[in-house]
Amino acid sequence: MIVVMKGGSTPAQVQEVSQRLEELGYVVNPIFGVEKTVIGAVGGTEHEKVDAMDQLRAYDGVEDVILITKPYKFVAKEYRGKKSVVDVGGVMIGGDEVVMMAGPCTVEDADQLFLTASHVAKAGARILRGGAYKPCTSPYSYQGMGVEGLELLKEAGKRYGLKVVTEVMHVRKVEEVAEYADILQIGTRNMQNYDLLREVGQSRTPVMLKRGMTAKLEEWLLAAEYIAAGGNEKIMLCERGIRTFEPYTRNTLDLSAVAALNSLTHLPVIIDPSQGTGRRELVGPMSKASVAVGADGLIVEVHPTPDHAIKDGAQSITIEAFEKLMPELEAIAAAVGRTFKMPVLA
C-alpha cells in the first residue's frame, strides 16, 4: 500500500506512520518529495490491509492511503503517481526530453569506438552504448574485450561528453562494471536472473532492464521489482522485441508495450529498434514510431562500417544514416510535445 502524507507533514509524523507500518509487518520505504512525502509499504496479509488502512488514515499528517493490488508494488504507477525521472549524471530520462543512446553493439577497438562516439555526440546523442561483455548463444562467438572495453568506453564518454551504458552479466561483475558505466544494462537473457537483479538493486547506479525475449509485461515488471526492492529505484525498462513466429525480423518490436507500461508503471521506457528488428532498414522507421508512441528514449546500434562489424552488423546503421535520422526524430518529438536534444550549429 501507499500512504500519502499531507503537504507540510513533519518528520516526526512520517516517522510515527512508518513505525506503525513496521509494527504491522510491512517493509517501509519513504520517498521525500518537494511538496509531499509518500510512504511505500510492502507486505502484510490481504485480509489485514483494510483494517490497517483505516488505522493509518486516522494519523495526523496522513492525506490518503492507497491499496495496490498488483503483485509488484514499488514499480507500480500508483506508488508515485507520476513518471519517474532517472538522473544519469545530469541526463534526465523520463522527463520532457527523449534521450538518444547510440554506439556500436560491440566494442571492437579504440578506432572504431572513438570514431563512432565522436559522430553520435556531434549528432545529438546523450549516452554512448557499447558492449564490453557479450552474451552469445554460441560459446565460440566473440565474447567482448572485457575490462579493456570498459576502459575504452569510459575514455570515449569522457572525451566526447557522453554518459555510458553497457551490459553487466554476472553478480561478481556488478561493482567492476559500475566503476566505468553510468547505466548498468541487464540483457534479455538475464531479465530473470534474480541473483543479478538483487545485486544491481544494492547498487545505486542507474539500471536499464531489457525485456526477456518471451516475457509478459507482468513478469518484466516483477523483475524490475527485484531491483527496486533492493533499494535502487533508478530503473529504466527497455523494450527490445519479443520472439514470435515471424522469421522476417529478428524479433517483433512490441510498441504497444510503451503505452501499456505508461499506464502500469512510473518507470521510464526505452526502445531498442536495432535488437527489436534485426534489420538496419527498419531501425529508422521504428525509431520514429517509438518517439510518436511515447518512448522516453532510444538505444540504437551505430557502426562506421556495419558490413564489417564483428557482431550484429545487419542491425547496425551507418554514421551517415544516424546523422540523417536525428533531425527527423526531433521533428516527431516536437509534434508530440517532447523535446529532443540536437547540437547547436556554429
C-alpha positions as CSV (number, residue, x, y, z in Angstrom):
1,M,0.0,0.0,0.0
2,I,0.9,3.7,-0.3
3,V,0.5,6.3,2.5
4,V,0.3,9.8,1.1
5,M,1.3,12.4,3.7
6,K,-0.2,15.9,3.7
7,G,1.9,18.8,2.4
8,G,3.9,20.2,5.3
9,S,3.8,17.0,7.4
10,T,6.6,16.8,9.9
11,P,9.4,14.3,10.0
12,A,8.0,13.1,13.4
13,Q,4.6,12.4,11.7
14,V,6.3,10.5,8.9
15,Q,8.3,8.5,11.5
16,E,5.2,7.7,13.5
17,V,3.4,6.3,10.5
18,S,6.5,4.4,9.3
19,Q,6.9,2.9,12.8
20,R,3.2,1.8,12.9
21,L,3.6,0.2,9.4
22,E,6.6,-1.8,10.6
23,E,4.7,-2.9,13.7
24,L,2.0,-4.2,11.3
25,G,4.6,-6.3,9.4
26,Y,5.3,-4.0,6.4
27,V,8.6,-3.2,4.8
28,V,8.7,0.6,4.6
29,N,10.2,2.9,2.0
30,P,9.5,6.6,2.4
31,I,10.0,8.9,-0.6
32,F,10.5,12.6,0.4
33,G,9.3,14.9,-2.3
34,V,9.4,18.6,-2.7
35,E,5.8,19.1,-1.6
36,K,4.7,15.8,-0.2
37,T,6.1,12.6,1.3
38,V,4.9,9.2,0.1
39,I,5.5,6.1,2.2
40,G,5.5,2.8,0.3
41,A,4.7,-0.3,2.3
42,V,5.1,-3.9,1.1
43,G,3.9,-7.0,3.0
44,G,1.0,-7.8,5.2
45,T,-1.8,-10.2,4.5
46,E,-4.6,-9.2,2.3
47,H,-7.4,-9.6,4.9
48,E,-5.5,-7.3,7.3
49,K,-4.9,-4.5,4.8
50,V,-8.4,-2.9,5.0
51,D,-8.1,-2.6,8.8
52,A,-4.6,-1.2,8.5
53,M,-5.8,1.4,6.1
54,D,-8.5,2.6,8.4
55,Q,-6.0,2.9,11.3
56,L,-3.5,4.8,9.2
57,R,-6.0,7.3,7.9
58,A,-6.6,8.4,11.5
59,Y,-2.9,9.6,12.0
60,D,-2.1,13.3,11.9
61,G,-0.5,14.2,8.7
62,V,-1.9,11.4,6.6
63,E,-3.8,12.6,3.5
64,D,-4.7,9.2,1.9
65,V,-4.0,5.5,2.0
66,I,-4.0,3.7,-1.4
67,L,-4.1,-0.1,-1.7
68,I,-2.0,-1.6,-4.6
69,T,-3.4,-4.9,-5.6
70,K,-0.8,-5.6,-8.3
71,P,1.9,-8.2,-7.4
72,Y,4.6,-5.5,-8.0
73,K,4.5,-2.6,-5.6
74,F,7.5,-0.2,-5.9
75,V,7.3,-0.1,-9.7
76,A,3.5,0.3,-9.9
77,K,2.3,3.6,-11.2
78,E,0.3,4.2,-8.0
79,Y,3.5,4.2,-6.0
80,R,4.5,7.6,-7.3
81,G,1.5,8.8,-9.3
82,K,3.7,10.3,-12.0
83,K,6.6,9.3,-14.2
84,S,9.9,8.9,-12.5
85,V,12.8,10.8,-13.9
86,V,16.1,9.0,-13.7
87,D,19.1,11.3,-13.3
88,V,22.1,9.8,-15.2
89,G,24.9,12.3,-14.3
90,G,22.7,15.2,-15.4
91,V,21.0,13.5,-18.3
92,M,17.4,13.3,-17.2
93,I,15.5,10.2,-18.6
94,G,11.7,10.2,-18.2
95,G,11.1,13.9,-18.4
96,D,10.3,16.1,-21.4
97,E,13.4,15.1,-23.4
98,V,13.5,12.0,-25.5
99,V,17.1,10.7,-24.9
100,M,19.2,9.1,-27.6
101,M,21.7,6.3,-26.7
102,A,23.9,5.3,-29.6
103,G,27.1,3.4,-30.4
104,P,28.4,0.1,-31.6
105,C,26.8,-3.2,-30.5
106,T,30.3,-4.4,-29.5
107,V,33.5,-2.5,-28.6
108,E,36.0,-3.9,-31.2
109,D,38.9,-1.5,-30.9
110,A,39.7,2.1,-30.0
111,D,39.5,3.5,-33.5
112,Q,36.0,2.0,-34.1
113,L,34.7,3.2,-30.8
114,F,36.1,6.7,-30.8
115,L,35.1,7.4,-34.4
116,T,31.5,6.3,-33.6
117,A,31.4,8.2,-30.3
118,S,32.6,11.5,-31.9
119,H,30.0,11.4,-34.6
120,V,27.0,10.3,-32.5
121,A,27.9,13.0,-29.9
122,K,28.0,15.7,-32.6
123,A,24.7,14.4,-34.0
124,G,23.0,14.8,-30.6
125,A,23.3,11.5,-28.7
126,R,23.5,11.9,-25.0
127,I,24.6,8.4,-24.0
128,L,27.2,6.1,-25.6
129,R,26.3,2.4,-25.8
130,G,28.7,-0.4,-26.4
131,G,29.2,-4.0,-25.3
132,A,32.4,-4.9,-23.4
133,Y,31.0,-8.3,-22.3
134,K,28.8,-10.0,-24.9
135,P,26.3,-12.8,-24.1
136,C,26.4,-15.2,-27.0
137,T,24.3,-18.2,-27.9
138,S,27.4,-20.0,-29.1
139,P,30.4,-20.4,-26.8
140,Y,32.6,-19.9,-29.9
141,S,31.3,-16.5,-30.8
142,Y,33.2,-13.3,-29.8
143,Q,32.7,-12.6,-26.1
144,G,33.9,-9.0,-26.0
145,M,37.0,-7.1,-24.8
146,G,36.1,-7.2,-21.1
147,V,37.8,-4.6,-18.8
148,E,39.8,-3.2,-21.8
149,G,36.5,-2.5,-23.5
150,L,35.1,-0.8,-20.3
151,E,38.2,1.4,-20.1
152,L,37.7,2.5,-23.8
153,L,34.0,3.2,-23.2
154,K,34.8,5.4,-20.2
155,E,37.5,7.2,-22.0
156,A,35.4,7.8,-25.1
157,G,32.5,9.0,-23.0
158,K,34.7,11.5,-21.1
159,R,36.3,12.8,-24.3
160,Y,33.0,13.4,-26.1
161,G,30.8,14.4,-23.2
162,L,28.7,11.2,-23.3
163,K,27.4,9.0,-20.4
164,V,28.0,5.3,-20.9
165,V,25.6,2.3,-20.9
166,T,27.0,-1.2,-21.1
167,E,25.8,-4.7,-20.1
168,V,26.6,-6.5,-16.9
169,M,26.2,-10.3,-17.0
170,H,27.3,-11.6,-13.6
171,V,26.8,-10.8,-9.9
172,R,30.6,-10.7,-9.5
173,K,31.0,-8.1,-12.2
174,V,28.5,-5.5,-11.0
175,E,30.9,-3.5,-8.9
176,E,33.5,-3.7,-11.7
177,V,31.2,-2.5,-14.5
178,A,29.7,0.2,-12.2
179,E,33.2,1.7,-12.0
180,Y,33.2,2.5,-15.7
181,A,29.5,2.8,-16.7
182,D,26.8,5.3,-15.9
183,I,24.0,2.8,-16.6
184,L,24.1,-0.9,-15.9
185,Q,22.3,-2.8,-18.7
186,I,20.6,-6.1,-17.8
187,G,20.2,-8.0,-21.1
188,T,17.2,-10.1,-22.2
189,R,18.8,-13.4,-21.2
190,N,19.3,-12.1,-17.7
191,M,15.9,-10.5,-17.1
192,Q,15.0,-13.3,-14.7
193,N,18.5,-13.8,-13.3
194,Y,17.2,-13.0,-9.8
195,D,20.6,-13.0,-8.1
196,L,21.9,-10.5,-10.6
197,L,18.7,-8.3,-10.1
198,R,19.2,-8.3,-6.4
199,E,22.8,-7.4,-6.8
200,V,22.1,-4.3,-9.0
201,G,19.4,-3.5,-6.5
202,Q,22.1,-3.0,-4.0
203,S,23.9,-0.7,-6.3
204,R,23.0,3.0,-6.7
205,T,24.0,3.1,-10.4
206,P,21.0,3.5,-12.8
207,V,19.8,0.3,-14.4
208,M,18.3,-0.4,-17.8
209,L,16.3,-3.7,-17.7
210,K,15.7,-5.2,-21.1
211,R,12.6,-7.3,-21.6
212,G,13.1,-11.1,-21.8
213,M,12.5,-12.4,-25.3
214,T,9.4,-14.3,-24.2
215,A,8.4,-12.2,-21.1
216,K,5.0,-11.0,-20.3
217,L,4.7,-7.4,-19.1
218,E,3.9,-8.6,-15.5
219,E,7.0,-10.8,-15.5
220,W,9.1,-7.9,-16.7
221,L,7.7,-5.6,-14.0
222,L,8.2,-8.2,-11.3
223,A,11.9,-8.4,-12.5
224,A,12.1,-4.6,-12.0
225,E,10.5,-5.0,-8.6
226,Y,13.5,-7.2,-7.5
227,I,15.8,-4.2,-8.3
228,A,13.5,-1.6,-6.6
229,A,13.0,-3.8,-3.5
230,G,16.8,-3.8,-3.1
231,G,16.7,0.0,-2.8
232,N,17.7,1.0,-6.3
233,E,14.8,3.0,-7.8
234,K,16.8,4.3,-10.7
235,I,15.3,1.9,-13.2
236,M,14.5,2.1,-16.9
237,L,12.7,-0.5,-18.9
238,C,13.9,-1.3,-22.4
239,E,11.6,-3.0,-24.9
240,R,13.9,-4.9,-27.4
241,G,11.4,-7.1,-29.2
242,I,9.9,-10.4,-28.3
243,R,10.2,-13.8,-30.0
244,T,7.2,-14.7,-32.2
245,F,6.6,-17.0,-35.2
246,E,7.6,-14.3,-37.7
247,P,11.0,-15.0,-39.2
248,Y,11.5,-11.9,-41.4
249,T,12.6,-9.8,-38.4
250,R,14.9,-10.9,-35.7
251,N,12.3,-10.1,-33.1
252,T,8.8,-8.5,-33.1
253,L,9.2,-5.0,-31.6
254,D,6.2,-4.5,-29.3
255,L,5.5,-0.8,-29.4
256,S,2.1,-1.4,-27.7
257,A,4.2,-2.1,-24.6
258,V,5.1,1.6,-24.4
259,A,1.5,2.7,-24.0
260,A,0.7,-0.3,-21.7
261,L,3.7,0.4,-19.4
262,N,2.9,4.1,-19.2
263,S,-0.4,3.0,-17.7
264,L,1.1,0.4,-15.3
265,T,4.4,1.8,-14.0
266,H,6.1,5.1,-13.3
267,L,9.4,3.8,-14.8
268,P,10.8,5.4,-18.0
269,V,10.6,3.3,-21.1
270,I,13.4,2.9,-23.7
271,I,13.1,1.3,-27.1
272,D,15.8,-0.7,-28.9
273,P,14.8,-0.8,-32.6
274,S,18.1,-2.5,-33.5
275,Q,17.6,-5.6,-31.5
276,G,13.9,-5.2,-32.0
277,T,14.0,-5.8,-35.7
278,G,17.5,-7.1,-36.6
279,R,17.3,-5.2,-39.9
280,R,19.0,-1.8,-40.4
281,E,16.5,-0.6,-42.9
282,L,13.8,-0.8,-40.2
283,V,15.7,1.0,-37.5
284,G,14.8,4.5,-38.7
285,P,11.1,3.9,-39.2
286,M,10.7,2.1,-35.8
287,S,12.7,4.8,-34.1
288,K,10.3,7.4,-35.4
289,A,7.3,5.2,-34.3
290,S,8.8,4.8,-30.9
291,V,9.0,8.5,-30.3
292,A,5.5,9.0,-31.6
293,V,4.0,6.4,-29.2
294,G,5.6,7.9,-26.1
295,A,9.1,6.3,-25.6
296,D,11.3,8.2,-23.2
297,G,14.5,7.2,-25.1
298,L,16.1,5.1,-27.8
299,I,19.1,2.9,-27.9
300,V,20.4,2.5,-31.4
301,E,23.4,0.5,-32.8
302,V,25.7,2.6,-34.9
303,H,28.8,1.4,-36.7
304,P,31.3,3.1,-39.1
305,T,31.3,0.0,-41.4
306,P,28.4,-2.2,-40.4
307,D,29.1,-4.8,-43.1
308,H,32.5,-5.5,-41.3
309,A,31.2,-5.5,-37.7
310,I,32.2,-8.4,-35.5
311,K,28.7,-8.6,-34.1
312,D,25.2,-7.7,-35.3
313,G,26.2,-5.7,-38.4
314,A,22.9,-6.4,-40.1
315,Q,21.0,-4.4,-37.5
316,S,23.6,-1.5,-37.1
317,I,23.1,1.7,-39.1
318,T,25.9,3.7,-40.6
319,I,27.1,7.0,-39.1
320,E,25.6,8.8,-42.1
321,A,22.2,7.2,-41.6
322,F,22.3,8.1,-37.9
323,E,23.1,11.8,-38.7
324,K,20.1,11.9,-41.1
325,L,17.8,10.2,-38.6
326,M,18.3,12.6,-35.7
327,P,16.6,15.8,-37.1
328,E,13.7,13.6,-38.3
329,L,13.3,12.3,-34.7
330,E,13.5,15.9,-33.4
331,A,10.5,16.9,-35.6
332,I,8.4,13.9,-34.4
333,A,9.3,14.7,-30.7
334,A,8.1,18.3,-31.2
335,A,4.9,17.1,-32.8
336,V,4.0,15.0,-29.7
337,G,5.1,17.7,-27.2
338,R,8.5,16.4,-26.3
339,T,12.0,17.8,-26.8
340,F,14.9,16.1,-28.5
341,K,18.5,17.4,-27.9
342,M,20.2,18.4,-31.1
343,P,23.7,20.0,-31.4
344,V,23.8,23.8,-31.7
345,L,25.4,24.6,-35.1
346,A,28.0,27.4,-35.1
